[in-house]
Amino acid sequence: MRLAFYGDDFTGSTDAMESLSLAGLRTRLFLAPPEPGGLEGIDAVGVAGGSRAMTPEQMEACLTPALESLRALSPGIVHYKICSTFDSSPTRGSIGRAIEIGRAVFGDHPVPVLAGAPGLGRYCAFGNLFARSGLDSPIYRLDRHPTMSRHPVTPMHEADLRVHLAAQTKLSAALVDVLDLESADVESRYDAKSAGHGIVLLDVLGGAHLPILGRLLDRGAPFVVGSSCVGYALTSHWGAVPRAYPLPEPAAQVLVVSGSCSPVSNRQTEYALQAGFDEVPLAPGRRDFEAALTDTVRLLRAGRSVIANTCRGPEDPRLDPSLDGHEIGNTLAAFLNAVLAAQPVKRAVVVGGDTSAFVGSRMGIESLEMIARIEPGGPLCLAHGSGPADGLEIVFKGGQVGSIDYLERVKGTTR
């Protein structure tokens, strides 16, 4: 097995699976670490975790056995998959703490950290992270990003990732910048800069950097941290033969459940409503659960596509700071399971990183595999497991992912 990864949230895990699948690696994403047997013919294995929502103490209890289980599969590299917007804080989803735990499991080597993802509109230059807000927006420095600077859980007030990490770990961080990457002696520069440090931060600006970064990552480090760009970089270096995935076949209807407060997902919802989807507002918690369930089932039985949501953008009056992601996620998980039990559908979409983690873990899904490409970061997957989710075509999508017509693309009516 060439690679194993642990995703710090659900949508990031499907993003990593997509990058490897498109490169031609047979990849399976599990919801819990798999046993070593039964993985014949699999090139890469992932575990969809939820450490982005955890405290450092919770991460210690969760990540240590998870990483040890992945190490037992004997992959060439174990990748701790983070979001390319570096969502984290000292108290929630600490990337610094994850690096410390990884070093405890895999040894005290300098850990490469590759944050950017050019294919998703995220770039790291001289240690500073920049990102688009949707694929068609301008590029913002992360501390000025319209969504990430106001994130309700991990607002990003610092774009310099070395400064950001310094609040999460005492490990020192070196930087291999864009000038180093484009030099003729990049390996020797990497070795010189990384010596004596616990972390090596890597810049990335475009596709030309990918094989160089892959070469640096594949020099013996057993544990790396980064976005899906890690997979793109390694497979570019390995010379993997890409696999062409089809666009989704048109579906008669799509069921969408969303807990995202992102302006991007709000614009996607507005576009889909104009294209003929129906909306069923759902209060966080379970105050109007039965009424929303009845409305959704009625619309689905009439052949309609439905968007059930707990939030529509950062100004939605339903946004309640006193409610945590667990309550919202549990509500949407129970809602989706109840809808599928009453009225099965062929295709569904779950929107929101934290939302996807809760929903996915409560649907009886054991593993996912990519079956169609829609847009970077949000592939269409086939669910394997028990209950109504088995055989379901499903997307788990972060709130920042996709163009304005994304939901129409999932339905197969826009190509």
C-alpha positions as CSV (number, residue, x, y, z in Angstrom):
1,M,0.0,0.0,0.0
2,R,1.4,3.3,-1.0
3,L,-0.4,5.7,1.2
4,A,-2.8,5.9,4.2
5,F,-4.5,9.0,5.4
6,Y,-6.5,10.2,8.4
7,G,-8.8,13.2,7.6
8,D,-9.5,15.7,10.3
9,D,-13.0,16.1,9.0
10,F,-15.4,14.2,6.7
11,T,-15.4,16.5,3.6
12,G,-11.7,16.9,3.7
13,S,-11.4,13.1,3.7
14,T,-13.5,12.8,0.5
15,D,-11.4,15.5,-1.0
16,A,-8.3,13.5,-0.3
17,M,-9.9,10.3,-1.7
18,E,-10.7,12.3,-4.9
19,S,-7.2,13.5,-5.4
20,L,-5.8,9.9,-5.2
21,S,-8.6,8.3,-7.2
22,L,-8.2,10.8,-10.1
23,A,-4.5,10.0,-10.1
24,G,-5.4,6.3,-10.7
25,L,-4.9,4.9,-7.2
26,R,-7.6,2.5,-6.1
27,T,-8.7,4.3,-3.0
28,R,-11.3,3.4,-0.3
29,L,-12.4,5.7,2.5
30,F,-13.5,4.1,5.7
31,L,-15.3,5.6,8.7
32,A,-13.2,3.7,11.1
33,P,-9.7,2.2,10.7
34,P,-9.9,-1.0,8.7
35,E,-8.4,-4.3,9.7
36,P,-5.2,-5.2,7.7
37,G,-6.9,-8.1,5.9
38,G,-9.3,-7.7,3.0
39,L,-7.4,-4.8,1.4
40,E,-5.9,-6.6,-1.5
41,G,-5.6,-4.5,-4.6
42,I,-6.1,-1.2,-2.7
43,D,-3.4,1.4,-3.3
44,A,-4.6,3.9,-0.7
45,V,-6.8,3.8,2.4
46,G,-8.3,6.7,4.2
47,V,-10.2,7.2,7.5
48,A,-12.7,9.9,7.7
49,G,-12.1,11.4,11.2
50,G,-13.4,14.3,13.1
51,S,-10.4,15.7,15.0
52,R,-11.0,19.2,13.6
53,A,-13.8,19.6,16.1
54,M,-11.9,18.1,19.0
55,T,-10.0,19.6,22.0
56,P,-6.3,18.7,22.3
57,E,-7.2,16.1,25.0
58,Q,-9.8,14.5,22.8
59,M,-7.3,14.5,19.9
60,E,-4.8,12.6,22.0
61,A,-7.4,9.9,22.9
62,C,-8.6,9.6,19.3
63,L,-5.5,10.2,17.1
64,T,-3.0,8.0,18.8
65,P,-4.9,4.7,18.2
66,A,-6.0,5.8,14.8
67,L,-2.5,6.6,13.6
68,E,-1.2,3.4,15.1
69,S,-3.9,1.4,13.2
70,L,-2.8,3.1,9.9
71,R,0.8,2.4,10.7
72,A,-0.1,-1.3,11.1
73,L,-1.2,-1.4,7.5
74,S,2.4,-0.7,6.5
75,P,1.8,2.1,4.0
76,G,4.7,4.0,2.5
77,I,3.5,7.3,4.0
78,V,0.8,8.2,6.5
79,H,-0.9,11.6,5.8
80,Y,-2.8,13.6,8.4
81,K,-5.2,15.4,6.1
82,I,-6.2,18.9,7.1
83,C,-8.2,21.6,5.3
84,S,-6.4,23.8,2.8
85,T,-7.7,26.8,4.8
86,F,-5.8,25.5,7.9
87,D,-8.9,25.5,10.1
88,S,-7.5,25.1,13.7
89,S,-6.9,26.8,17.0
90,P,-5.1,26.0,20.2
91,T,-8.3,24.7,21.7
92,R,-10.1,23.2,18.7
93,G,-8.7,21.0,16.0
94,S,-5.1,21.9,16.9
95,I,-2.8,21.1,13.9
96,G,0.2,21.7,16.2
97,R,-1.1,19.0,18.6
98,A,-1.7,16.6,15.7
99,I,1.9,17.0,14.7
100,E,3.1,16.3,18.2
101,I,1.0,13.1,18.3
102,G,2.2,12.0,14.9
103,R,5.8,12.5,16.0
104,A,5.1,10.3,19.1
105,V,3.8,7.5,16.9
106,F,6.2,7.8,13.9
107,G,9.3,9.2,15.5
108,D,10.9,12.6,16.0
109,H,11.6,13.6,12.4
110,P,10.8,17.0,11.0
111,V,7.2,16.8,9.8
112,P,6.5,18.3,6.4
113,V,3.4,20.5,6.3
114,L,1.8,21.3,2.9
115,A,-1.2,23.6,3.4
116,G,-2.1,25.1,0.1
117,A,-4.1,23.4,-2.7
118,P,-3.9,25.3,-6.0
119,G,-6.7,23.2,-7.6
120,L,-9.1,24.5,-4.9
121,G,-7.9,28.1,-5.1
122,R,-5.7,27.9,-2.0
123,Y,-2.0,29.1,-2.2
124,C,0.9,29.4,0.3
125,A,3.6,32.0,-0.5
126,F,6.4,32.7,1.9
127,G,4.5,30.9,4.6
128,N,1.4,33.0,4.2
129,L,-1.9,31.3,3.2
130,F,-4.2,32.8,0.5
131,A,-7.6,31.4,-0.6
132,R,-10.6,32.1,-2.8
133,S,-14.1,32.2,-1.4
134,G,-15.6,29.8,-4.0
135,L,-13.9,29.0,-7.2
136,D,-15.0,32.2,-9.0
137,S,-14.0,34.7,-6.3
138,P,-10.9,36.9,-5.9
139,I,-8.0,35.6,-3.9
140,Y,-7.8,36.8,-0.3
141,R,-5.1,36.6,2.3
142,L,-6.6,34.2,4.9
143,D,-6.9,36.8,7.7
144,R,-9.0,39.0,5.3
145,H,-11.0,36.1,3.9
146,P,-14.8,36.9,4.0
147,T,-15.6,33.5,5.5
148,M,-12.5,32.2,7.2
149,S,-11.8,35.4,9.1
150,R,-15.3,35.1,10.6
151,H,-15.5,31.3,11.0
152,P,-17.7,30.6,14.0
153,V,-15.4,28.0,15.5
154,T,-11.9,28.7,14.2
155,P,-11.7,32.2,12.9
156,M,-8.4,32.8,11.1
157,H,-6.8,36.0,12.3
158,E,-3.3,35.2,11.1
159,A,-2.2,34.2,7.6
160,D,1.4,33.5,8.5
161,L,1.2,29.8,9.2
162,R,4.4,29.8,11.3
163,V,2.9,32.4,13.6
164,H,-0.5,30.5,13.6
165,L,1.2,27.2,14.5
166,A,3.3,28.8,17.3
167,A,0.1,29.3,19.3
168,Q,-0.6,25.5,19.0
169,T,2.8,23.9,19.6
170,K,6.3,24.6,21.0
171,L,7.8,22.8,18.0
172,S,9.8,25.2,15.8
173,A,8.9,25.5,12.2
174,A,11.2,26.0,9.2
175,L,10.0,27.3,5.8
176,V,10.9,25.9,2.4
177,D,9.6,28.8,0.3
178,V,8.7,29.2,-3.4
179,L,12.3,30.4,-4.2
180,D,13.7,27.2,-2.6
181,L,11.2,25.1,-4.6
182,E,12.4,26.7,-7.9
183,S,16.1,26.4,-7.1
184,A,18.3,23.7,-8.6
185,D,19.4,22.5,-5.1
186,V,16.0,22.2,-3.5
187,E,16.8,19.0,-1.6
188,S,19.9,20.4,0.0
189,R,18.0,23.6,0.9
190,Y,15.2,21.4,2.4
191,D,17.8,19.5,4.5
192,A,19.6,22.6,5.7
193,K,16.4,24.4,6.6
194,S,14.7,21.5,8.3
195,A,17.7,20.5,10.5
196,G,16.8,21.0,14.2
197,H,13.2,21.8,13.6
198,G,10.0,19.8,14.3
199,I,8.0,21.2,11.4
200,V,8.9,22.1,7.8
201,L,6.3,24.3,6.1
202,L,6.1,24.1,2.3
203,D,5.0,26.8,-0.1
204,V,2.9,25.9,-3.2
205,L,1.6,28.2,-5.9
206,G,0.8,26.0,-8.9
207,G,1.0,22.7,-10.7
208,A,4.6,23.1,-11.6
209,H,5.5,22.8,-7.9
210,L,3.7,19.5,-7.4
211,P,6.3,17.0,-8.6
212,I,9.0,18.9,-6.7
213,L,6.9,18.8,-3.5
214,G,6.1,15.1,-4.1
215,R,9.8,14.4,-4.4
216,L,10.5,16.2,-1.0
217,L,7.6,14.3,0.7
218,D,8.8,11.0,-0.6
219,R,12.3,11.1,0.8
220,G,11.6,8.9,3.8
221,A,9.4,10.9,6.2
222,P,6.8,8.3,7.4
223,F,4.3,11.0,8.5
224,V,3.2,14.2,6.7
225,V,0.6,16.8,7.4
226,G,-1.3,18.7,4.7
227,S,-4.2,19.3,2.4
228,S,-5.3,17.1,-0.5
229,C,-2.3,18.7,-2.3
230,V,-0.2,16.0,-0.6
231,G,-1.9,13.4,-2.7
232,Y,-1.6,15.5,-5.9
233,A,2.1,16.1,-5.2
234,L,3.0,12.5,-4.4
235,T,1.1,11.0,-7.4
236,S,2.6,13.7,-9.7
237,H,6.1,12.6,-8.5
238,W,5.2,8.9,-8.8
239,G,4.1,9.4,-12.4
240,A,0.7,7.8,-11.6
241,V,-1.5,7.2,-14.6
242,P,-4.7,9.4,-14.2
243,R,-8.1,7.8,-14.3
244,A,-10.9,9.6,-16.1
245,Y,-14.1,9.7,-14.0
246,P,-17.4,10.4,-15.8
247,L,-19.7,13.3,-14.9
248,P,-22.8,12.2,-13.0
249,E,-25.6,10.7,-14.9
250,P,-28.8,12.8,-14.6
251,A,-30.9,12.0,-11.5
252,A,-34.6,12.6,-11.3
253,Q,-34.2,14.3,-7.9
254,V,-31.6,15.1,-5.3
255,L,-32.0,15.5,-1.5
256,V,-29.7,18.1,0.1
257,V,-29.2,18.6,3.8
258,S,-27.1,21.5,4.9
259,G,-25.7,22.9,8.1
260,S,-23.3,25.3,6.4
261,C,-23.4,29.0,7.2
262,S,-21.0,29.8,4.4
263,P,-21.8,32.5,1.8
264,V,-20.7,30.1,-0.9
265,S,-23.2,27.5,0.1
266,N,-25.9,30.2,0.4
267,R,-25.3,31.3,-3.1
268,Q,-25.4,27.7,-4.3
269,T,-28.8,27.3,-2.5
270,E,-30.2,30.4,-4.1
271,Y,-29.1,29.3,-7.5
272,A,-30.6,25.8,-7.0
273,L,-33.9,27.3,-5.8
274,Q,-34.1,29.4,-9.0
275,A,-33.5,26.2,-11.0
276,G,-36.4,24.4,-9.4
277,F,-35.3,22.9,-6.1
278,D,-37.6,23.3,-3.1
279,E,-36.4,24.6,0.3
280,V,-37.4,23.2,3.7
281,P,-36.0,25.3,6.6
282,L,-35.1,23.3,9.7
283,A,-34.4,24.9,13.0
284,P,-31.2,23.8,14.8
285,G,-32.2,21.4,17.4
286,R,-35.4,19.5,16.8
287,R,-38.1,22.1,17.4
288,D,-39.8,21.7,14.0
289,F,-38.4,18.3,13.1
290,E,-41.6,16.5,12.4
291,A,-43.1,19.3,10.3
292,A,-39.9,19.6,8.2
293,L,-39.8,15.8,7.8
294,T,-43.4,15.7,6.6
295,D,-42.8,18.5,4.1
296,T,-39.6,16.9,2.7
297,V,-41.1,13.5,2.2
298,R,-44.2,15.0,0.5
299,L,-42.0,17.0,-1.9
300,L,-39.8,14.0,-2.7
301,R,-42.8,11.8,-3.4
302,A,-44.0,14.5,-5.8
303,G,-40.6,14.1,-7.6
304,R,-39.1,17.3,-6.4
305,S,-35.5,18.0,-5.4
306,V,-35.3,19.3,-1.8
307,I,-32.8,21.4,0.2
308,A,-33.3,21.1,4.0
309,N,-31.1,23.5,5.9
310,T,-30.4,24.9,9.3
311,C,-28.6,28.0,8.1
312,R,-28.4,30.3,5.0
313,G,-25.3,32.3,5.3
314,P,-23.6,34.1,8.2
315,E,-26.5,36.6,8.7
316,D,-29.2,33.9,9.1
317,P,-31.3,34.6,12.2
318,R,-31.3,30.9,12.9
319,L,-27.6,31.0,13.6
320,D,-27.3,30.5,17.4
321,P,-23.8,30.8,18.9
322,S,-25.0,28.8,21.9
323,L,-25.6,25.7,19.7
324,D,-22.5,23.6,19.0
325,G,-21.9,21.5,15.9
326,H,-22.9,18.3,17.7
327,E,-26.5,19.5,18.1
328,I,-26.8,20.7,14.6
329,G,-25.1,17.7,13.1
330,N,-27.2,15.2,15.2
331,T,-30.4,17.0,14.1
332,L,-29.4,16.7,10.4
333,A,-28.2,13.1,10.8
334,A,-31.5,12.1,12.4
335,F,-33.4,14.0,9.7
336,L,-31.6,12.5,6.8
337,N,-32.0,8.9,8.2
338,A,-35.7,9.5,8.8
339,V,-36.3,10.9,5.3
340,L,-34.4,7.9,3.6
341,A,-36.4,5.5,5.7
342,A,-39.7,7.1,4.6
343,Q,-38.8,7.9,1.0
344,P,-35.6,6.4,-0.4
345,V,-33.7,8.5,-3.0
346,K,-30.9,7.6,-5.3
347,R,-28.7,10.7,-4.7
348,A,-28.1,13.0,-1.7
349,V,-25.8,15.8,-0.8
350,V,-24.6,16.8,2.7
351,V,-23.2,20.3,2.9
352,G,-20.9,21.5,5.7
353,G,-17.6,20.1,7.1
354,D,-18.8,19.6,10.7
355,T,-22.3,18.6,9.5
356,S,-20.8,15.9,7.2
357,A,-18.8,14.3,10.0
358,F,-21.9,13.9,12.2
359,V,-24.2,12.8,9.4
360,G,-21.8,10.3,7.8
361,S,-21.0,8.6,11.1
362,R,-24.7,8.1,11.9
363,M,-25.9,6.7,8.6
364,G,-24.5,3.2,8.9
365,I,-21.9,3.9,6.2
366,E,-18.8,1.7,6.5
367,S,-16.9,3.0,3.5
368,L,-17.1,5.2,0.4
369,E,-15.6,5.1,-3.1
370,M,-15.6,7.8,-5.7
371,I,-17.8,7.1,-8.8
372,A,-18.0,10.5,-10.5
373,R,-16.3,13.9,-10.6
374,I,-18.3,17.0,-10.1
375,E,-15.9,19.8,-9.1
376,P,-12.7,19.7,-7.1
377,G,-13.2,18.8,-3.5
378,G,-16.7,17.4,-3.8
379,P,-16.9,14.1,-5.6
380,L,-19.9,11.9,-6.0
381,C,-19.4,8.7,-4.0
382,L,-21.0,5.3,-3.6
383,A,-21.8,4.4,0.0
384,H,-21.2,0.8,1.3
385,G,-22.7,-0.2,4.6
386,S,-26.0,-1.2,6.3
387,G,-29.4,0.3,6.4
388,P,-30.9,2.8,3.9
389,A,-27.5,4.4,3.1
390,D,-26.1,1.2,1.4
391,G,-25.9,1.9,-2.3
392,L,-26.7,5.6,-1.9
393,E,-24.9,8.0,-4.3
394,I,-23.8,10.7,-2.0
395,V,-21.7,13.9,-1.8
396,F,-20.1,15.2,1.4
397,K,-19.2,18.8,0.6
398,G,-17.5,21.6,2.5
399,G,-19.3,24.9,2.6
400,Q,-16.6,26.6,0.7
401,V,-16.4,24.1,-2.2
402,G,-17.9,24.5,-5.6
403,S,-19.2,27.0,-8.1
404,I,-22.6,28.6,-7.9
405,D,-24.4,25.8,-9.9
406,Y,-22.8,23.0,-7.9
407,L,-26.1,21.4,-6.8
408,E,-27.4,21.4,-10.4
409,R,-24.1,19.7,-11.4
410,V,-24.8,17.0,-8.7
411,K,-28.2,16.5,-10.2
412,G,-26.6,16.1,-13.6
413,T,-28.7,18.9,-15.3
414,T,-25.6,21.2,-15.7
415,R,-22.4,20.0,-17.2
